[in-house]
Structure formats: structure tokens, C-alpha cells
Amino acid sequence: MCDTKNYEFYKSHHICVRCGQEIAEKNHTLCLVCMIKSREEARAYHKKHKEEKREQNRIRSRNRYHKLRNLGLCTSCGKRQVKNNKVLCEHCRIKANYKQRQKYLLNVYATRNICEIRV
């Protein structure tokens, strides 16, 4: 439905705004059949344009990284200044080191005997 008056009328009377035939689901503007169709269309679109979107995100991320690096800001949060030509600020570097350490310890405990581990 392209007409906004029809859309508002259907919405206020709890009728599906897409087909105009069925009663809309509770707290939604579409009926169950139209919701399923819409979901399938969205999945098909996503599947068709997946690589294109991935490439756009990669370019956007790369541009953001270089922009922040040139400004001397943290490339993770983009808020704080970096010191000593680093890429991450002190706060983000501590968080990244903690996550990496947890990941390492999880791998060590999974692959070795408990008696062999020195922490």
C-alpha cells in the first residue's frame, strides 16, 4: 500500500497494511502470511547482495581505520588519543590483552594436562 491514508487506516484498525485482507498480528502491522513472505524476500535479497555488502563494509572499515590512525586516535573506540605510535589507547589495549589472555588460557587448559600448566 503506497497511500499513507490507507496505511494509517489499516494500521489503526489492525488490518495487514501489505495485503489489506487479513487481521494483523498482535503488535505488528502485517499478517502472518505477509510476515513470512517479507522474511523470505529479505533473506533472498541478503543472499543475493551478500558479497557486495561485505565489500562495502570492508572498504568502510579500512577507511575508518586509516582516518583514525592519521588523527592519532584509538582505532578500536575512536575516542581517546594513542601514545607512543600505538594503534590502541591504553583502555582498549588492556581489554584486548585480557580477551586474548582468556582465549589463550582456554586453549591451554583444553589441550594440556593440568599438571603441566604454569600460569
trRosetta pair geometry for C-beta under 8 A, 3 or more apart (Angstrom, degrees):
i j d omega theta_ij theta_ji phi_ij phi_ji
1 6 4.9 -128 -173 104 130 123
1 7 5.3 165 107 -73 123 80
1 10 6.9 144 14 6 170 148
1 17 5.6 -106 34 174 129 74
1 18 6.9 -139 -1 -112 90 23
1 20 6.5 107 -64 -55 124 113
3 6 4.2 72 82 12 108 108
3 7 6.6 -176 94 -13 55 85
4 7 5.2 -51 -145 37 37 118
4 8 6.2 36 157 -18 68 103
5 8 6.0 -54 -147 38 29 106
5 9 6.2 31 153 -20 64 108
6 9 5.6 -56 -146 37 31 113
6 10 6.1 29 158 -16 67 107
6 17 7.9 129 125 -147 83 80
6 20 7.5 -31 172 -99 117 127
7 10 6.0 -57 -147 39 26 107
7 11 6.1 24 156 -19 63 112
7 17 5.3 46 -138 -150 73 122
8 11 5.6 -56 -141 40 29 113
8 12 6.1 26 161 -18 65 108
9 12 6.1 -60 -146 38 25 105
9 13 6.3 0 162 3 63 114
9 15 8.0 -11 120 43 74 121
10 13 6.2 -73 -143 51 26 96
10 15 4.2 -95 -153 75 81 98
10 16 6.9 -50 177 83 126 26
10 17 4.6 145 99 -96 136 68
10 20 6.1 -92 -103 -111 137 75
10 24 7.8 107 157 -38 92 125
10 29 7.6 82 115 -168 103 93
11 14 7.7 30 -178 -73 29 32
11 15 7.9 -80 -49 51 21 67
11 17 5.8 12 -63 -70 82 122
11 24 7.9 21 -122 -14 48 163
11 29 5.5 -25 -111 -126 92 110
14 23 6.0 15 132 -160 96 83
14 24 5.1 -132 -175 42 62 102
15 20 6.2 36 144 -145 120 48
15 21 7.9 146 -172 46 102 13
15 22 7.4 144 -159 85 67 36
15 23 6.5 -66 -109 -114 52 43
15 24 6.1 89 140 -22 6 96
16 19 5.0 14 104 45 131 86
16 20 6.4 -110 81 -48 81 19
16 21 6.5 -20 50 48 121 58
16 22 4.8 38 -10 64 130 82
16 23 7.2 79 -28 111 85 7
16 24 4.9 152 -76 -79 55 78
16 29 7.2 104 -142 149 45 55
16 30 5.3 46 -141 -149 92 43
16 31 3.9 -49 -75 -20 135 95
16 34 5.5 133 -166 11 133 145
17 20 7.3 26 -146 -71 21 68
17 24 7.3 26 -13 -83 74 131
17 29 4.7 -7 4 160 121 108
17 30 6.7 -71 38 -79 81 63
18 30 5.5 25 1 -120 120 98
18 31 7.6 -120 48 22 104 84
18 34 4.2 148 63 -155 140 147
18 38 7.4 -129 -82 -58 162 118
19 22 6.2 39 74 13 126 91
19 31 6.5 -48 36 23 121 124
19 33 7.4 9 -14 83 152 113
19 34 5.5 -147 -15 -67 107 126
21 31 7.5 -54 73 -12 77 155
22 31 3.5 48 90 -97 130 157
22 32 7.6 -92 138 26 153 72
22 33 6.7 121 -3 27 160 111
22 34 7.5 -171 46 -8 126 108
23 31 6.5 101 73 -104 37 102
24 28 5.7 -151 170 92 102 77
24 29 5.6 -52 -143 -162 148 23
24 30 6.0 99 -135 60 93 9
24 31 5.7 -102 -106 -68 43 58
25 28 4.2 20 71 44 98 124
25 30 6.7 0 17 83 100 59
25 31 6.5 128 -29 -138 79 31
25 32 5.8 100 -64 -63 116 73
25 35 6.7 -3 -2 -32 138 145
28 35 6.8 1 165 -82 155 129
30 34 4.3 -126 -170 93 109 115
30 35 4.7 142 105 -62 124 79
30 38 6.6 -48 -150 -5 172 143
31 34 5.0 85 54 16 77 102
31 35 6.9 -137 95 -10 36 91
32 35 5.6 -54 -146 34 30 115
32 36 6.5 30 156 -19 64 103
33 36 5.9 -55 -153 34 30 109
33 37 6.4 28 151 -16 64 107
34 37 5.5 -51 -143 40 36 113
34 38 6.0 39 155 -22 67 106
35 38 5.7 -54 -145 37 28 112
35 39 6.3 31 154 -21 62 107
36 39 5.7 -54 -148 35 30 113
36 40 6.4 29 154 -17 64 106
37 40 5.8 -56 -149 37 31 109
37 41 6.3 31 154 -18 65 107
38 41 5.7 -55 -147 37 31 112
38 42 6.3 32 154 -19 65 106
39 42 5.7 -55 -148 36 30 111
39 43 6.4 31 153 -19 64 105
40 43 5.7 -52 -148 36 32 112
40 44 6.3 32 154 -19 65 105
41 44 5.7 -53 -146 37 31 111
41 45 6.3 32 154 -19 65 106
42 45 5.7 -53 -146 37 31 112
42 46 6.2 32 154 -20 64 107
43 46 5.7 -56 -146 37 30 111
43 47 6.2 29 156 -19 65 107
44 47 5.8 -55 -145 37 29 111
44 48 6.2 28 156 -19 64 109
45 48 5.8 -59 -147 37 29 110
45 49 6.2 -8 166 12 66 113
46 49 6.6 -76 -138 54 23 86
46 50 6.2 57 158 -73 63 85
46 53 7.9 -35 -147 7 67 152
47 50 5.9 -16 -147 -31 27 118
49 52 4.8 -60 -165 48 74 118
49 53 5.5 76 135 -26 91 102
50 53 6.1 -62 -150 38 25 107
50 54 6.3 25 155 -20 63 110
51 54 5.5 -53 -145 36 32 115
51 55 6.3 34 156 -20 65 104
52 55 5.9 -55 -151 35 29 110
52 56 6.5 29 151 -18 63 106
53 56 5.6 -53 -147 36 34 112
53 57 6.3 33 155 -17 66 106
54 57 5.8 -56 -148 38 29 110
54 58 6.3 32 152 -22 64 107
55 58 5.6 -52 -146 34 32 114
55 59 6.4 30 156 -16 65 105
56 59 5.9 -56 -149 38 30 109
56 60 6.2 29 154 -18 65 110
57 60 5.6 -55 -143 39 31 112
57 61 6.1 31 158 -19 66 107
58 61 5.9 -55 -145 37 27 110
58 62 6.3 27 155 -19 62 108
59 62 5.8 -56 -146 37 29 111
59 63 6.3 29 156 -17 65 107
60 63 5.9 -56 -148 37 29 110
60 64 6.3 30 154 -19 64 107
61 64 5.7 -54 -147 37 31 112
61 65 6.3 35 154 -23 65 105
62 65 5.7 -51 -148 33 31 114
62 66 6.5 23 157 -12 64 106
63 66 6.1 -58 -146 40 30 105
63 67 6.1 31 156 -21 65 110
64 67 5.7 -57 -145 37 28 112
64 68 6.3 23 160 -13 65 109
64 75 7.9 120 125 -155 83 80
64 78 7.7 -54 176 -87 106 130
65 68 6.2 -62 -150 40 25 105
65 69 6.1 25 154 -21 64 112
65 75 5.2 38 -138 -153 74 122
66 69 5.5 -53 -141 37 32 115
66 70 6.3 31 159 -19 65 106
67 70 6.1 -58 -150 36 27 108
67 71 6.5 17 154 -11 62 111
68 71 5.7 -62 -146 42 32 107
68 73 4.6 -87 -163 73 86 100
68 74 7.0 -45 169 85 128 31
68 75 4.9 145 95 -103 132 63
68 78 5.4 -96 -111 -112 134 82
69 72 7.8 39 176 -69 29 27
69 73 7.9 -89 -63 53 20 64
69 75 6.0 11 -64 -76 82 116
69 87 6.9 -26 -108 -130 99 82
72 81 5.8 5 133 -144 100 84
72 82 6.0 -140 -180 39 65 90
73 78 5.5 44 136 -152 131 46
73 79 7.0 144 -166 47 114 13
73 80 7.0 132 -154 76 76 30
73 81 6.4 -66 -106 -100 54 43
73 82 6.8 118 -175 -14 11 92
73 89 7.9 -30 -176 -53 55 110
74 77 4.9 21 94 45 130 84
74 78 6.3 -105 76 -47 77 20
74 79 6.5 -15 42 46 116 59
74 80 5.1 34 -13 62 124 78
74 81 7.6 80 -30 118 81 1
74 82 5.7 137 -77 -64 62 94
74 87 7.6 79 -147 143 54 50
74 88 5.4 42 -145 -150 96 45
74 89 3.8 -57 -74 -18 130 98
74 91 7.9 -42 -92 55 164 92
74 92 5.4 130 -171 14 138 142
75 78 7.3 30 -141 -71 21 68
75 87 5.2 -32 13 174 124 91
75 88 6.7 -75 40 -80 82 61
76 88 5.4 26 -3 -120 120 97
76 89 7.5 -118 46 21 104 85
76 92 4.2 153 62 -160 143 152
76 96 7.4 -136 -81 -53 159 123
77 80 6.5 34 76 14 126 88
77 89 6.7 -51 37 23 117 125
77 91 7.4 -2 -5 85 151 116
77 92 5.5 -154 -14 -64 106 129
79 89 7.5 -57 72 -11 77 157
80 89 3.8 65 86 -114 119 160
80 90 7.6 -79 125 29 148 76
80 91 6.5 100 18 22 157 117
80 92 7.8 -178 47 -7 119 105
81 89 6.9 99 76 -107 31 108
82 85 7.5 40 122 -154 117 8
82 86 4.7 -144 -178 71 115 83
82 87 6.7 -85 -123 173 157 4
82 88 6.7 123 -112 88 113 15
82 89 5.6 -115 -90 -82 65 59
83 86 6.2 18 67 18 52 114
83 89 7.9 77 1 -136 81 58
83 90 7.2 19 18 -49 118 97
86 89 7.8 142 95 -84 121 23
86 93 7.0 -25 165 -71 145 140
88 92 4.3 -124 -169 92 109 111
88 93 4.3 143 103 -65 122 83
88 96 6.4 -75 -134 5 174 142
89 92 5.1 82 53 18 79 100
89 93 6.7 -145 90 -10 35 93
90 93 5.8 -60 -144 37 26 112
90 94 6.5 29 158 -21 63 104
91 94 6.1 -56 -156 31 27 109
91 95 6.7 21 151 -13 62 107
92 95 5.6 -54 -149 40 37 112
92 96 6.1 36 154 -20 69 107
93 96 5.7 -53 -142 39 31 110
93 97 6.2 32 157 -19 64 107
94 97 5.9 -56 -146 37 28 110
94 98 6.3 30 154 -21 63 107
95 98 5.7 -55 -149 34 30 113
95 99 6.5 27 156 -16 65 106
96 99 5.8 -54 -147 38 32 109
96 100 6.2 29 155 -17 65 109
97 100 5.7 -56 -144 40 30 110
97 101 6.1 33 155 -22 65 108
98 101 5.7 -56 -147 35 28 112
98 102 6.4 28 155 -18 63 105
99 102 5.8 -54 -149 35 31 110
99 103 6.3 30 153 -18 64 107
100 103 5.7 -55 -148 38 32 113
100 104 6.3 35 152 -21 65 106
101 104 5.6 -53 -147 36 31 113
101 105 6.3 29 156 -17 65 106
102 105 5.8 -54 -144 38 30 109
102 106 6.3 35 154 -22 63 106
103 106 5.7 -52 -149 33 29 114
103 107 6.6 28 153 -16 62 106
104 107 5.8 -60 -153 38 31 109
104 108 6.2 29 152 -20 67 108
105 108 5.5 -51 -141 37 34 112
105 109 6.1 30 161 -15 67 107
105 119 7.6 34 -116 -118 113 108
106 109 6.2 -56 -144 40 26 106
106 110 6.3 23 156 -19 61 113
107 110 5.8 -61 -146 38 28 110
107 111 6.2 1 165 -2 66 117
108 111 6.5 -74 -142 45 23 94
108 112 5.7 -24 -180 20 66 120
108 117 5.9 108 150 -120 117 116
109 112 7.1 -67 -112 51 19 83
109 114 7.5 29 -139 -95 79 76
109 117 6.9 11 -89 -84 65 159
112 116 5.0 -110 173 73 118 122
112 117 5.7 133 98 -65 131 92
113 116 4.8 85 65 2 88 107
113 117 7.7 -156 90 -21 49 86
114 117 6.1 -51 -155 16 37 115
